[in-house]
Amino acid sequence: MLLTDFEYLNNSEDAFKKKVSLQIKRLRRQNQVTQEKFYSETNINIARLESGKIDVRLDTLRKVCYYFDVSLSGFFQGIY
């Protein structure tokens, strides 16, 4: 079955959100940081980011990367 352009974009957008959320979760676990600790130190609810149900703002992603000492390009290299 062929997907329409809209269906393809919708599916690829959902897949991209999922990859971003999994990368955030991987970084947090790799650094052995709890969601509570991350929130107390950044005031960012990382559980919402890890759920993949919300769009992550670029500024928020920059703060996440800064916290875990990873560049934005390094963050996305982990996805692709």
Number of C-alpha atoms within 10 A of each C-alpha: 3 6 9 9 9 9 11 12 12 12 12 12 12 13 13 14 19 17 18 22 22 17 17 23 19 14 19 19 12 10 10 10 14 13 16 14 12 17 14 11 9 13 10 16 13 21 16 13 22 22 15 19 12 11 11 15 9 10 9 13 16 14 14 22 18 12 14 15 12 14 13 15 9 11 20 13 9 12 11 6
